[in-house]
Amino acid sequence: MAETKMATIYLFGKKYEVPAELTVMNAMEYAGYQLKRGCGCRNGFCGACATIYRVKGKNQLQTCLACSQKVIDGMYIATLPFFPLVKQVYDINKVKPEQQLMMQLYPEIYSCVGCNACTRACPQNLKTMQYIAFAQRGEFKECADASFDCIMCGCCSSRCPAGISHPQVAELARRINGKYIQPQTQHLIDRVAEIDSGKCEAAIQEMMNKPLDEIKNLYNTRDIEK
C-alpha cells in the first residue's frame, strides 16, 4: 500500500500535517476544525468558503474557495466568514435601465484604477474588471453576460483599492437585464403563473414525501435540457 503523501499547512497560524490530496476545507476538518459556517454546499462553487492564503517563501496573497482548492505544502491559510459587500436598496420595478442608475447606486465603480486585482482574485477566472467597465458605461446586458457565473464570494472586492462591491454591481446589471432588456420567455411566465395558482402544490408535496434515496435517484437520473 502506497504511503500517503503529506503536506505541511498553517491554519490561522498553527501548524498541521495533512494528506496532500485534500482540499483546504477537508484539511481543516482533518485537523479537527468543526465547520458550521462558511462551508455552503460542500461540493464546489457556492461562494460561502472564500479563503485567503499564501505559500511559504512567497509574499503574494492568493484567494480561493476552500472547497475546491487543494492544499499546497507550506500554505498559510485564513478563511473569511463572509466579505461585507455593500448592497444598495432599490425597487427593481421603479428603476430604469440607464447609465445614471449605476452612477446613483454604485458611484465607486468610477474610482476603478484599472489594477485588475479583482480579476486576478476571482476563483471563477471571470474578467471582473471588464464587467465593471461595462457597468460604468451602462451596458447592462454585457455586464450581465460577463458576470453570469459570479458566485458572489467577495474575493474580488477583498482586493479592490477602490472599495467596489463587484458582485452587487453585477447582480444589479443581471436584474436590470432580466427585467427590462432580455425578451420575455412565455413558457417561464406560464409556469410561474401555475405555481402561484397552486397547480403544482400536490406534485411538490408528493416529492417532499418521498424517501431521500429516491429523491437523490430522481435528481441524478433526470433529463437535462440541452
N, C-alpha and C positions, 0 to 999 in steps of 0.2 A: 504494500500500500504506500503510495507516494506521500511524502511528508508535506503537510500544509504549509504553504509559504506565508509568512507573517510580515506585517508592516508595522512600523512604529508611528503612532499618531499622537497628537496632543489635543484633548478635548477641554476647552476652557482652561488651558494651561497645565493640565495634568496628563502625564504620560501613560499610554496604553499600548499593548501589543495585541493586534487583531489580525484575523485572516485577511490576506491581501485582496481576495476576490469580493469582499463585502462592499456594499455601498456605504456612504457616510452614515445614513440612517440605521442600517443594520449593524454597523460598527458601534454606534452609540448604544444600541440595545445589548450587543455582545459585551460591552464594557460595563453594563449594569444600569444604564440610564433607562428610566421608565418614561416613555414618550406619551404625553397626554395632550400636548398642543404642538402645533407646527408640524404635524405629520400627515394631515389630509387623507388622501385616498390610498396611500401606501403603494401605488402602482405606477407612479410617474406623472409629472406634469399637471398637478392641480394648483401649484403655486404657493402652497402653505409652508414649504420647508426651505425657504430662502436661506442660504448659508454663505458665510464669508470665510475664506481660508487663504493661507499662504504656505509655501513649501520651504522647508529649512534651507537656508543658504540663498534664498531669493527674497527680495523686499516687496515685490509687487503683490497686492491683494487681488484675489480672484473671487468671483461669485459663482454659485452653482445651486442646484436643487439637491438636497441631501438624499432624496430617493433614487436619483439616477447617476450621481457622481460616485465612482469607485474611489476608495481611499488610495492615497499616494504615500509612499514611505517618507516620513519627515513632515507630514501635513499638520499644520496648526489650524484648528477648526473652532469657529464660533457661529452658532446658529442665530438667526433673527426670529423672534417670536412673531413679529409682523413688521412691516415697514409703514409708518404713518403717512400714507398718501393723502393729499388734500383733495377732497371731493366737494365740488361746489353744488349747491342746491338749485335746481331749475325744474320747470314744468315742461316736459317734452311736448305737450300739446300746445304750448304757447310760444315756444322759441321758434326762430326762423333759421333756415339753413343759409346763413350769411356769414361772411368772414368776421364781421363785427362781433358775432357771438363768442368766438374764441378770444377776441380781444377783451371782452367784458368778463368772461368766466375764468380764463387762464392766461392773463397777460404775461405771466412769467415765461411763456414759451418764446416770447420775442427777446428774451435775455439770453437765449442759447448762444454759446460761444463757439459752437462747432467743434468741440473737442472730441466728439464721438465716443466718450467714455460710456455712454448709455448703451450704444451698440455692442461694445466690447464686453459689457457686463451681462448681456441678455443670454440666459441659458437656452433660449429657443433659437438663437442666432438670427433674430429679427433685425432688420435695418431700422433701428429705433430712431436715430437722428433723422433719417429720411422721412419717416411718417410724421415726425414733429414739424418738419419743413412743409409737408402737405397741409398740416393743420394751420400753420402760420398763414398760408395762402387761402385758407377756407376751402381747400379741396377735400371735402369730407369723404367722398367715395374712395379716392386714392388713399387717404389716411386709413379708412376702414379696411380696405383690402390689404394694405401693408401691415396692419396690426392685427389681422384676423386671428392669428394663432397666439396672441398675447394671453398669458395665464395670470397676469396681474400679481406677480410675486414681489415686485418692487425693487428688484436688483438694479434695474436701470436707474431709478430715482435715487438709490442709495449712493450712487457715484456722481450724481449731477451737481456741478458747482453752481448752477443757476436755480436749483431748487424746484425743478419741473416735476410734476406728478404725471409722468408719461402715460401710465396705464389709464388714468382717469381721463386724460385728454383723448386718448384713443377710444375709450368707451363712449365718450360723448360723440365722437365722429361716427362710430358704428351705429349708435342710436339715431342720430340725425340721418344717416344713410338709409337705415331701415325704415324710418318713419316717413321721410319726405322724398328720397331720391330713387331708391330701388322700386321697380314696378310691383304692384301687389300680386300676391300668389293666391288665386281663388281657392284652391283645394285646402290651403292652410287656413284661410278665413272661414271656410265651411267647417273644418274640423274644430276650430276654436269655438264656433257657434254651437256645435254639437256637444262639446264638453260643458259649456256654460248652461246649456239647456238640461243637463243631467243625463243625456242619452248614453254616455259612456260609463256612468256610475256603477251599473251592475257588472260590467266587464272588469272594471277596476277592483271592485270588491272581490270578485271571483279570483282574480290574480293574487290579491293580497292574502287570500285564504289558502293558497297552495303551499305545500311544503317548500322549504328553502331550496332543497336539492333540485326540485322540479323547476323552480323559477330560474335557477342557475342554468339548467339544461336548456330551457326555452331561450334564455338570453344567448347562450353560446352557440345554439344551432339556428338562430333567427336568420331570416333572409335579409341581406344587406343590399340596399338600393345602390346601383352603380351609376 
